[in-house]
Amino acid sequence: MKKELLCCLLASWTAGALALAADDSAKSEAGAETKAAPAKEVSPEDLEAAFVKSMARVLFKGRWCTVEKGAMGEARDEQYEIVGAMKTGGDRWVINARIQYGTINLVAPVPVQVKWAGDTPVIVVDQFSLPGAGTYSARVMIYGDTYSGTWSAGDHGGLLHGVIAKQPAPGKAAR
């Protein structure tokens, strides 16, 4: 149980961000397709700046489950706070996540990669070791204010999904 919770926690830490949406072609009143105005080209720097902004003070709230022998296990609630993200070079990033587990309450840096599927960030964790808890990998896609992904810890793994909510700045009350 502890391993599954820590694995889910790791996968959720890596999660969160707002993706830019692309417009589909519009339909005219007669039902014939017309082309929408060309979408403005978004630079990698703009995508990364939006990712950093969207990863500041957010809460991931959702559910996770294990997958064993091709069957999904019981879904369990999860909730994790992402403090911020910083690019360290290339596709390498550090996501700072608040860890609250038992008497532990600290902000920990989690090394990740951020890959892009068009304008959609996918957070990649490969073989990240947590002393005493195992080694984990995860793939978490961020789209709008939602996240969805998979995680594994060698001999077990699972799925996760949820919503992303912006948190008020320290010292400010939520509206």
Summary of the structure (lengths in Angstrom):
residues: 175
radius of gyration: 17.9
end to end distance: 35.8
largest distance: 63.8
contacts: 497
relative contact order: 0.25
helix: 13%
strand: 53%
